[in-house]
């Protein structure tokens, strides 16, 4: 899933427009991104730093990456490898 600070209606339409195969949730009051410490107050009246959280089945954060700008993200292969590690796959 993804979380956006946009209103739910905009987040939904963004998902439709981009063809996202995952749920895009709204955090328009910024409570979630603030509680996770990823609020970037300097951008657009406060948006999240681009972040990737991978949780295990118990809901524990097993991998966390917080980028400094929208293009600062780990490669897809790194994310897939981390999911495999968590699931015990090789």
N, C-alpha and C positions, 0 to 999 in steps of 0.2 A: 504494500500500500504506500501511498505518498500522502504527505500532509502539506497543505498550502494555507497561507494566511488569507487567501481570497475567500469571499463569501461562498457558501455551499453551492449556490446556483452557478457561479463562475467556475468553481472547481469542477463541477459536474460537466459543464460545457467544454472545459479544457480537456477533460478526459475523452469526451466524444470527438473533439477536433483532432487530438493527437493519436487517437486509436489506442489509447492506453489499455493494456490487458490487466489492469489492477485498479483497485479503488483509490480515488483521490478524495481525501477528507479535508474538511475545512477547520482551520484553527484561527478564525477571524479575530478572536479576542486575545490571541497569542499566549494563552495559558500553557499549552503543551510545549511549545518551543522555548518558552521562558523556563518552565520546570526542568527541561532537559539541558538548559544552559547553552542553547544554540541561537538565541536571539541576536540578530545583527541590527542594532539600532541605527547604524549609519546608512543603511539602505532602505529607500522607499518607506519611510516612517516605521521601519521595523519589520524585517522578514527573517526567515531562518537562514543561517549559514547552510550551504549545501551539505547535507549529512546523510550518512548511511548507517543504520542500526540493524544488526542482525540479532534476532532473539532466538533462544532455544525454546523447546516445547513448554518449559516451565515459565517462560516470559523473562528470563534473565538475559541481559545484554551480553552477547558473546563476542561481538565485533562492533567497533565504532570508528567511523571516519568522519571528521569534520573538516570540510574544505574552507578555504579562505575567499574563494570567488566562485561564480557559477560554473566555470570550466575546471575547477580543481576537484576532480573525482578520481577514484581508483579505477583501473581498467576493469572491464567486465569479468575478465578471467580471474582477477584477484577476488572479486565478490563471489563468483562461482566456487572457487577453491575454498573460501571461508565457509560457505554453506556446506560443502562436502565434508569439511573437517568437523563441523558441528554435528552433522548427521552420521559421522563415522564412516563415510564413503571414501574410497581412494581414487 
